[in-house]
Amino acid sequence: MFSLSELAPLNQHQHRSKLLKPWWEVFMDYLVVLMLMVSVLACTEQLSRDRVVCIPLDPLTTKNSSRYNSSSAVADVVLTAPLKQENSSPNLHSTAQGRRTHLVYQQYVYVSQVCYHEALPLSSRFFPYLALMQSLVLVASGSFWLHFPHTSSRIEHFLTILAKCCESPWTSQALSHAAQQENIHTKEVNVETRPLPPSSSSSPQVMCTRRPSRDSGTDSPLLQRSDSASTAAPPSPCPSTLSCSSTKSSISLSSQVLLASSKPTIMTKGPRQVISLDRSDGEQARALFEKVRKFRSHCESSSVIYKVYLAQTIFKLLMVLLIGSYTVPLISSFSFTHTCHPEQQSLVGYTTFECIHVLSSLLRKLLVVYSTLLGLYGLLNLYTLIWILHSSLHQYSFHSLKDLSSLTDIPNLRNDLAFLLNMLDQYDHLRAQRLSVFLSPNSESRLMEENLERRWGEEKLHSMISMDSEGCSRLQLVALPQLPPALFTLTQLQILKLELITDARFTAQVSNMSSLRELHLYHCSAAVDPTALAVLQERLEVLHLTFTQVSEIPSWVLSLRNLHQLHLSGRLSSEGGVGRGWALGSLRQLRHLRVLVIQGRLQRIPGELCEVAGSLVRLEVSNEGTRLLALTGLKRMSDMTELLLQDCQLERLPSALVALANLRSLDLQHNNLRTLEELLTLSHLRRLSTFRLAYNRILSLPASVGMLRGLELLDLSNNQLRSLPPALFTLRCLRKLLLSGNLLEELPAEVKALQLLSELDLSGNRLESLPPELFNGCLELRILNVAHNSLCSLPRGISGLSQLCRLDLRSNCLEELPAELGCCPGLHAGGLLVEDWLFHSLPLNTRDVLSHPHSTCGAYSEERSRPESDSFPYFSPTLWSFSSALESQI
């Protein structure tokens, strides 16, 4: 079963398609209907009354026909009878008057049927049927372009979109706003061109004088249209009328314009009055913008409708010429009398019959009317063809709307969409104006702004602000069409993160964000106005850019002269600079840049970095597995203190490191280093204190490592080391030694020389025992990680490590723990990491001491007693107890 709402009326398509029919198409439709009615009338008459009446001719009369007319010959052969007196009574038995033919009724019928087919011409017999078929062909070809499969879908889609554009409340609001802006612009021009008053006393009177009616806001055709629509209330041409709210809003807005025109101070612009739409209307308007955009890209790709309409017009014109070529001569072929010579003399006894055609006069008149209508139809088709060829139907421009200041960005249309709008203009040009609202980028931007103002107000943005670990306020906005206007009112915001915002633009209102110091742009190519750029140049210090292509990097980034940190993440090419779009010398304005982080695919260190070598102190390059071939660009950065080259597929230590005399931290993790033979060249780096070589393939550590006297942190985790050279333990300043994830089987006793060592990570090796010298010499040791080894026992003397606060003994072969662990005050309250069952092997009093905080450590804060570790993070005692219990259950 179908509901009534699902059954569309049969004439719905015809009702909507009339919008695309100009006056000549409508006139031709009426002409075709009249031609069809004429042909139907002729067919009806011919089917009901068409016949011939025949009488025989006398042979003698036929021979002497030269002396008599046909009419007199018939009269002369009549047998006269003696006339009767007028006053005599009629004789019922008088003889018949006229010529006796000796034919019966059946013979007359037979002769009439034979003569109908032999004496009458084909035009008299078949013209009505031929005219009917011709009319049907013209009817079918008249609207063929509306029903052709390749064009009907586009036309239906166009009419549907047009109806929605007329129904949308945003249409009336946008046109009213455009008329209002044009009115304000006209007033400003009039005021500027107005001559100054002669005296100061008369100036107030001039300013307060009411302007003429043409300045009252009703001179715009759009406002005149809305006013006339509100007063006269004509029937809406759209399938459904506009809502009452939109009509009232347009009327109220026009009235506001009228009131504003009477104010004396028309030079100043007040705040823009926004007639807010509800959420559903706003979403429908946004969807309609997308539909119009897709339909435009689809229709402008071809001109199928134009070609079909042109072919239809040519076909109809050729049909008219063809029909007229054989229809007009047929007018003279219709005659009333016909002479018939049937061959069946033996049946009727006569050879010649005189016949009359009953409908000859009527058919001649109908043929004249039909030919006249056909001629008018042909003239209209000729006019249509001339109009098509003379007019530029492949292009369409909104000339009338481009005069308005707020609708100057409407693009010119072409191909099928331009043709449809040209046809629509012949019916009503105001409908094209309503469609133009959804073709204007400015109109779409205003709609986005209003939606953002409604959905992303100042209160909602304040509720989304969070605080990071450093106490800085941050806000993250994801997948918005534009920046909300309320964003620029957040004066206390310090960090702003924008992700996947299609049309982000910083306006002059960014000056209100006085606390903004850090900006993150994730796949967001933001535009900046000149006034806003000056503000960002003074305030912005940290900038993070994540992009896909180099062309997405905004050009204004290179002009942020007070920028301290720049983070770039995306596909970069080192040809011609950091990216293809960066010209030589483009980094000169970043004279305060101190930190540069590049996460991309470089093949060499960009030479342009030398332009900021005087200020750059930290450079990070994460190359995502791409081999970094040339590092000569590092030689000029003598003031650099921190260098990070990760995932660059380095196989040897770069020779350019020799020039970095002020280098303090060197990070070469996640590379393919196998040997450290060039380590001796780094001996003159006196300030080098941090050296990270984790996640490489280093097989052995050379003795030249002892030349790095100033090292405080050495990270050799996750390599393939089997032994440690004695020279390693000559580094007296070493405080952190990270050796996890190697193949070490023993720890040399020389480790006692590292008296300043505070953290030692030996997890993930093959150690079976620890030297006692470790507990006797490294008295400053605070963190010891020997998890995932093969330790069978712990040597005595561990109680001498009074500073020890973390000890990880998990995943070893220990059977018991020494009771002297209770003498290490730093291990109290979760500092000991061990399996639960092994922990219960300790004496009860020792377990109680290790489970509760030490009384003497109450004066120290937890942060001071739990230093930050590079081997593993710090967790609370509750979390450590939970992990230990979980491992014991496993």
N, C-alpha and C positions, 0 to 999 in steps of 0.2 A: 504494500500500500504506500502511496505517495501523499505527502501533505500538500496543501494548496500552495504553500510558500515555495515548494520545490518545483512547481510547474510554472515555468516562465511563460508569459503570453507570447503568442505566435508573432505578433507585430512588434516585439521589443527591439529586434535588430533594425527593422525599418524605421522605428521611431528614433533610434539613436543615430542611424546612418544618414538621416536627413541633414545632420550638421555638416556633412561633407559634400552636400549637393548645392552648387551655386544656382543662380536663378535660371540659367539656360538649361541645366539638367532638370529642374522642376518643370519648366515649360515643355521640354521634350517629353517628359513623362506624361504630361497631360495630352500632348499631341498624339503619342502612341496609343493612349487610352481611347481617344476619339477615333483614330484609325481602326482600332480593334472593334469599337462599337459599330462603325460603318460597315466593316467586313462581316460582323456577326448579323447585322440587319439584312445585308444582301444575301447571306447564306440562308437566313430564316425565310425571307421572301421566296428565294429560289426553291427551297425545299417544300414550301407550302403552296405556292401559286404559279410556279413557273410551268408554262405549257404554250403550245401553238394551236391555232384554229385554222383549218384548211378547207377550202371548197374547190371543186373541180372547175376547169375552164372548158368551154365548148370548142371543139376542134374548128368549126366554121368561124367562130369568133376569133379564134387564134390566128386563122389564115388572113382574115380581114382586119387584123389589129392595127394595121397601118392607117386605116381610115377612122378608127374610133379609139377613144381612150379606154383604158381598162375599166374605168368606172361606168362610162356610157355603154360599153359592151355588155356589162352585166345587167344594166337597166333595160337594154333593148330586147333582150331575150326573154324578158318576163312576159308571160301570157296574160294579155289584158282581158278583162271580162266586162260586159255591159254594166255601166254605172247605174247605181240605183238612186232613186230620189231620196233626198235627205229626210223627208217625212215618212218614208216607208219603213216598215218594221224589218228587222234583220232576219236573214234566211239562214237557218241553222244547217241546211244541207247544201250550201253553196260550194262550188269547186274551189280548190286551193289556188292561191295566187303565186307567181314566181315560176322560175325554171325548174322543171322536174329533172332530178339527177339520177333517179333510179338507184340510190345508195342507201343502205340501211345504217343504223347507228354504229354497229360494230365495224363497218367499213370506214366510217369517219374516224373512230378511235384508232383503227389500225393505221390509217393514212397520217393522222396527227403524230403518232409515235415514230413512224418512219421518217417523216419530214423533220421532226425535232432533231434527229441525229444526222440527217443528210443536208438539210437546208440551213440550219443555224450554224454560225461559225463557232470555233472553240472558245473565243473570248466571251460570247454570250452564255455559254454553258458552264464554264469553269472559272470565270473571273472572281466570283465571290469566294470560292475556296482558295484560290491563289492569293487573294488579298488577305484572307484570314491567316494563312501560313506566313506570309510576309510580315504581318503585324506581330505574330507570335515571335518571329525571329528578332524583330526590332525590340520587343519587350524584353526578351532574354538578353540581348546584347546591351541594353541600356544600363543595367546595373551589374554587368559581368565582373567589373573590377572590384566590386564589393563582396563577391561570392567566390572569386577565384581562390583555390586552396593556398597559394603562396602569398596572397595579399589579405585574405579575410582575417587570418590570425593577427596580423599586425594592426589592421584597422580596428578589430575588436579590442585589442589591448590598448590602442591609442584612445578609443572612446571611453573605455573603462577608467583609464588614468585621468582623462579630461574631466569625467564626471566626479571623480574623487577630488580633483583639484578645485572644482567649483564648490564642492560640499565642505572642504576643509575650512575651519575657522581661521587657520593661519593665513589663508589667502586674503581674506578681507583685512586682517590685521596688518599684513605686510604692505598691501596696496595703500591702506590708510596712512601707514608710517611713511611710505615713499612720498605720498602727496603732502604730508605734513613737513617733511624735510625740504621738499621743493618749495613749499610756501615760505618757510623760514629763510631759505636761500634767496628767494625773490625779494623778500623784505630787506635783507641785508644789502642786496645790490641797490635797491631803491634808496635806502638810507645813505649809502656811500655816494651815490650820484646826486643826491638832493643838495641844492646850494645852501650855504650857511646863512642863518638869519642875520639881518642887518644890525640888530641891536640885541643886547642881552635880555631886555625886558620882554621882548616878543618871543624869545626862544621857548619858554615853557608853553606858550600857547601853541606854537608850531608842533612841539613834541606831543602835546595832548590832543591835537586835532585828529579826528578819525580819518583813516585812509579811505580811498574810494573802494567801491565794491569789488573791484578786481583784485584787491589785496586782502580781502576778507576771508580768504581760504576756500572760496567756491569756484575759483577760476580753473582749477585742475579738472581735467575730464574724468579722473578717477573719482574725485569727490562729488562731482556733478552726477556721475552714474550712481553712486551710493545714495545721494540725496533723492534723486528721482526714484530710485528703487524703494526708498523708505516712504515716500509720499504717494506715488502712484501705485506701487505694489503690483507690478506686472507679473504674469506667471513666470516662474523660473524655468529656463530652458533646460536645466539639468534634470536628470532622473529624480533627484530628491533635492529639496530646498535646503538652504542654509539654516543652521540652528538659530534660535532666538538670541542666544547669548552673543553669537558673533555679530548679528545685526545690531544689537544694542551697543556692543562695544565699538563698532564702526561709527554709529551715530554719535555716541558720546565723544569719541575722539575727534570727529569733525567739529563738534560743538566746542571742544577745547581749543581747537585751532582758531575758531571764530573769536572766542574770548581772548585768546593770546594776541590776536591781531589788533585788538583795541587798546592794549597796554602801551604806555608811552615808551618804556625801555625795551625795545625790540632788538637791540644790539646784543644783549646778553642771552645766552642759551641756558635754560633751566635743565635740571636733570631729566634724562630720558624717561618718559612715562611708559612703563611696561604693562600691557594688558596681558596678564599671565593666563596661560592656557592650563587646563587641568592635565593630569598625567596621561590620560588616555589620548587626548587630542595631540599632546606633544609627541607621544610615541607613534601615533598614526602619521603625523606630519614628517617625522624622521624616516619612517618606512616609505612614505611617498617620495621623499627625496631620493632614496635609494632606487626605487622602482623607475623613476624618471631617468636617473642616471644610466641604469642598465638598458632601458628601452631606447634611450638616445644612442648609446654605443651600438645597439643591435640594428637600429633603423638607418643610421648614418653610414653603415658599411656597404649598402647597396641601394639601388633605385628600382626595385621590382615594381612597386606600385605605380611609379611614373611611367614606366615602359608599358605596363598592362593598360593603363588609362589611355596612353597615346595610341596603342594598337587598337583599342576598342573604338576610339574616335575615328581613326582611319577606316576601320572595318564598317562602321555605320555610314560613313560618307560614301564608301564604295557601294554599299548596299542600296543607298538612295539613288546613286547614279545608275546602277543596274536596273532597279525597279522602274525608275523613270524612263529609261530607254525603251522599254517595251510596254509600259502602261499608258503613256500619253498617246501613242498612235492608236491605241484600242478605242479611243473615244469615237472616232469616225466609223468604226466597224459595227456599232450598234445601230440597227435599222428596225423599223416597225414591220414592214412587209418583206416577205421572202417568196420566191418562186421555187417550187419543188417539183422534181421530175422523178417520181418513184418508178422503179422497174417492174413492179408487180401489176402490169396492166390487166393481166388475165384475172386478177382478183378484184380490182376496183373498176375496171372498164375505162379509165381515164389515164392519160400520160402526163398531164400538167395540172398542178394545183397551186392556187394562190393562198399563202399562209400569212398570218399575222402573229408576232411575238408579243405576248401580253405584258412582260416586264421590261421591255426594251427601253422605254422612256425612263422608268425608275432606275434601272441599272446605269443608264448614261448619266443621270444626275448624281448618283452615288459615286460613280467613277470620277466625275469632275471634283466632287468634294474630297474624295480620297487623294487625288492628285494634288489638290491644293494643300492639304495637310502634309503630304509627303514633301512638297516643295519647301514649306516652312521648316519642316524637320531637317531637310538638307541644308538650309541656310544656317540654322543653329549649329549644326555639326561643323559647317565651314567656319563659323565664328569661333567655335571651340578650338578647332585646329589652329587657327591663326593666333588665338590667345595663348595656346600652349607653346607654339614656336616663338612667339614674340616675347613672352614673359620668361624671366629667369626663375623657373620653378625649382631648380636644384639648389637655390640659395634662399635663405630667409633671415631677415634681420629685424629686430624689434626697435625700429627707429623712434617710435613715439615714446617708448619707455626709457630709452637710453638718454633722453633729455632730463630724466629725473636723477637727482644726485645719488640716491641710494640704490639705483638699479642700473648703473652704468656698466656693470660687469657681465651682463647677460651675453652669452656667446652667440655667434652666428651659427645657424644650423644649415645642414645640407642634406641632399639626397631625399630619401623617402620622408623623413620627418619634416624637412622643409616643404616638400610637396603637400603633405597633409595640412600643414599650417597655412599654406597659401590657399588651399581649398576651404579651410575653415574661415579664413578672412572674408571670403565671398559671402559667407552666411552671417557671421558676427565676429568682428575683430576683437571684441572685449574678452572673448573666451581665450584667445591666444595670450592676452595679458595675464589672465589667471594662471595659465600654464607656465608663463615666464617666471612666476614667483618661485617655482620649484626648479628653475634652471639657473637661478642667480646664486653664485657662491656667497655673496653678502647676505642674502636672505637665509641661507642655510647656517651661516655663522651666527646670525642673530638668533635663530631658533636654538642652536646649541648653547648660546650664552644664556638664554632664558631657561632652558632645561637645567643647565648647571647651576644657575642662581636658585632655582627652586629645589633641586635635589642635593646640592653641595653648598649648603649655607655655612655661615661662620661657626655656628654651634656644632654642626656635625664635624667640621674640620678640627675644632678644638678637642672634640672627644676622641679623635684618631691620633692625636699627638702622643708619643711615648718618649720615655727617657732611656738613654743607653747607659752602659756601665760607667761612662765618664761624666754622667749628669747632664748631657746635652739633649735638648729637645729635638726630636726628629719626626718627620711626617713622610709617609710613602703613599703615592697615588698611582694606581695601576689601571690601564686600559680605559682612559677617558678620552673623549673626542677633543676637548680643549682644557685649558687651565681654568678652574673655577674663579670667577672674579673675587670671591671671598678669600681666596688664598693670599692675596696681597694685603690683607688686613691683619695677618698674623705677625705682629711686631716682635714676638719673643721666639719665633722659630729660628733654630740654628742650622739644622740639617734638613735638606729637602731632597727626596728621592722621587723621580718621575720615571715611570716604566710604561712603554707601549702607548704613549699619548701621540695621536696622529698629528694634531695641529697645535702644538705647544708654542705659545708666544709670550715673551716677557715684555710687558708694556711699561710705561713710565711709572705706574703705580708700584713697581717693585721697590721704589725708594722708601715705601712704608715699612718694608721688612728690614728694619735696622739691625737685627741680630743675625741675619743670614750670613753664614761663613762657608758652608759646604753644600755642594750641589752634585747630585747623582743623576745621570741621564742614561737609562737603559733602553736602547733601541728607540730613541726619541730625539729626532733632529729638531731641536728647538730654535725658533727664530727670536731675535732680540731687536727691539726698537732702538734707535740711536740714543734716546734719553736713558733707557734702561741699561744700555751697554756702558754708559759712563758710570752708572751706579755699581754695576757688577765689576767694573775695572777697579773700583776703589775698595770694595768690600769682600769680594769672593777670594777665598784662600785655598780651598780644596775643590777639585773637580774630578769626577769619575765619569768616564765615557765608555759605554758598551755599544758596539755597532757590528754590522755585518760586512759592509763595504766601506772603503776609505772615503767615498764620496758623501757618506752620511755624517762625517765630522763637520760641525758648523765652522764656518770661517772665522767667526768672532772669538773662537777659543784662543787663537794665537795672539789676540790683542789684550788679554787679561794681564796687565802689567804687574799686578800685586799677587798673582797666583803663586802659592808656595808648593802645592802638590798637584800633580797631574797623573791620572790613572787612565790608561788606554787599554781597552780589551776588545779585540776583533781581528779580522783578517788584515794584516799589514804587509806591505811590500816595501823593501828597502831601496827600490829603484827610485832615485831622485829624492830621497828623504825618508822620513819615517813612513810615509805613505805616498802613493802616486800623486795625490792632490797637494802635497806640501812642497812648495818651491824653496829654492836655496835662500837662506837667510830668513825664513819665516818664523824662527824661534827667537829672534833678537829682542822682541818686545817682552818676552818672559824673563826679564832680568832678575826677578826675585825667585825664580823657580829653584827649589831645593830638593824636591823628591819627584822622580819620574819613574812610573811603573808602566811597562809595556808588556802586554800579554797578546802575542800574535805570532806570526811566522816570518821572522826576519832571516835574511841570509848574511847580513853584515851589520855591524853597529853603524847607525847613520852618522855621517860626518857633520850634519847640522847640529848635533849635540854639543859640538865644540863651542857653539855660540853662547851656550849657557854654562860652559865649563867653570866660569868664575863663581857661579852661585850654586851649582848642582853638587849636592853632598851625598845623595843616595840614588842609585840606579838599579832597577830591578827589571830583568828580562826573563820572561817565561815563554819559551819558544814552542811549546806544544809538540815536541818531538821533531821539529825541523832543525836540521844541522846548521849551526852558526859557523860560517866559514871564515869571515874576516872580522877581526877584533882590533884592527889598527886604529879605529876611531877612539879607543880608550886612552891612547898615549897622551892626548892633550888635556885629559881631565885629571890634572895633578892634584887638585884640591878635593877630589872625591874621597869620602871616608867609608862608604858602605857600597858594596857591589854584590849583586845577586844575579847569577846566571844559571837558571834551572831549566832542565829538560831541553838543553841545547845540543845534545849528542856530542859533547866534547870528549876527546880521547886523550888529550894531554893538557897540561896546565898552559893557559895562554901566555905567550911571551910578552904581550902588551901589559901584563900586570906589573912588570918591572918599573914602569913609569909612574905608577900610583904610589908615590912616596908617603902620602898621608892616609893610606888605606888602613882602616881599623877593623873592618868586618868583611870577610870574604865567604860567600856562600856559593858552592858549586855542587849542590845536591842534584840528584836525578840526572846524571850524565853517564857516560861510558868510560870513565877514567879507569885505566888498568895499572898504570904505573905513575909514580911521583918522582921521576928522575929529575924533573925541572924544579924540584922543591928548593934546591940550593939557591936558585936565582931570586927567591923571595926572602933571602936572609937579610937584605938591607931594608926590608919593610919593618922598621923598628916599632911602629905603632900598631902593627897587626895584633889584635887581641882575640879575635873570634875567627875560627877557621872551621867551616862545615863542609864535610866531604861524604855525607851519608848517601846511601842508595847509589853506589857506584859499583865497580868491579875490581877494586884495588886488592891485589894479591899480597903485597908486602909493603911495609912501611920503611923507607930508607933511613939511614942514620943521619941524613942531613936534616931531619925534622928537629934535631936538637939545636939548629941554628935559629929557630924561631923563638927567641928568648922571651918575647913579650906575650906569648900566647896565654890566655886565661881560659879559653873554651876550645876544645878540640872534639869535633864530632866525626867519628869514623863508623857510625852505625850502618848495619846492613851492607857489609862488604864481604870479602873473602879472606880476611886476615887469619893466619894460623899461629902467628907469634908476634911478639912485641919487641922491638929493638931496645937495648939499654939506653940509647940516646933519648928515647922518649921521656925517660924519668929524670932527665936533666933540666926539664922545663920547670924551673922553680916557681914560676908565677901561675902555673896551671891550677885552676880552681874547679873546672868541670871537665871530666873525661868520659865520653860516651862511646862505648865499644859494643853495644848490643847487636845481635844478629850476625855474628861472625863465627869463625871456626876455632876459637881459642880453647886450648886444652889446659893451660895453666897461666897463672898470673905471677910474673917474676917478683922476687922479693925486693927488687929495687924500687918497688912502688912506695916504699917508706920514705923515699926522698921527696915525694910530693907532699910536703908538710902543709901547704895551703889548700890542698884538695878538699872541696866541700861536697862534691857530688861525683859518684862513680857508678856507671851503669854497665854491668857485665851480663845482662840478661840475654837468653837465647844463644848461649855458647855451649862448650863441652867441658866446663870446669868440674873437676872432681873434688877439689879442695881449695881453700883460701890460705894464703901464707899468713902466719902469725904477725909478720912485720906490718901487715896492713893495719892491724889494730894497735900496734905500738908506735908507728910513725905518723900515720895520718890522723892526728888527733882532732883536726878541724872538720872531719867528715861528718856531714849531716844527713846525706841521702846515700844509701847503698842499695842497689838493685841487683840481685843475683838470681832472679827467678828464671825458671826454665833451663836449669843446668842439671848436673849429675852429682851435686854435693851430697856426701854421706854424713858429714858432721861439720860442726862449726868449731874452730880452734878456741881455746880459752884466751881470755884477755879482751873479749868484746866489751866488757864493762868499762874498759878504758876510754871508749868513745863516748865521752860525756855529752858531746854535741849532737849525737845521732838521734834523729827524730823520725826517720823513715827507714824501715828495713823490710825488703820484700824477699821472702824465702819460699815462695810458692813454686809448685811443680819441680821439686827436687826429690832426692832419695833419703831425706832425713827421717830418722826413726825417733829422735827425741831432740828436745831443745835444752840448751844450758840454762840453769836457773839464774845465772848472773844477768840474764836479759832484764830482770827486774831492777837492776842497778842503773839502767839507762833511763834517766827521767824523761828524755824526749820521746821514748816509745810508748809512754803512757797515753791512754785514751785513743787508741786506734793507730798508733804509729807502726805497729808490727803487723805485717801482712803474711798470713800463713794459713794452712788448712785448719779447719775447726778441730778435727780429731787430733792433729798434732799440737794445737794450742792447749788442749785438755791434758796433754801428757806432762805439762808443767805442774809444779806443786801448786796447791790451792792458794797459798798466800801470794805466790808470784802472779797467778792469774788475776787475783784481786787487785794487785798493784798495777798490772798492765791494763786492766779494764777501767780504772778510774784515773782522773787527772792527778798529777803530782801536786802536792800542796805548795811546794816551793816555786812552782811555775805559774802560780795564780796571778802574779804581778805582771806577767808578760802576756801580751795579746796573742791571739791565735795566728794572726798574720805574721807576727815576728817569729813565732816558734815553728811555723810551717812555711818555709821559703818556697818560692816558685821553682819547679823542677822541669828540666828539658826532657827527662826520660819518661815520666808519667805524670798526669795531673794529680792534684790534691782532691781528695774526697773527705767528707766528714766521717767521723768514727762510725756512725750508724751505717753509712753506705759500705764501709770496709767490712764491718761485721756481717752485713747482709751478703756481700760477695763471698766471704769466707765460708759462711754457712751453705751457700748455694753450691760452691765447689765441693764441700764435704759430702753433700747429698749426691752429687754426680759421681 
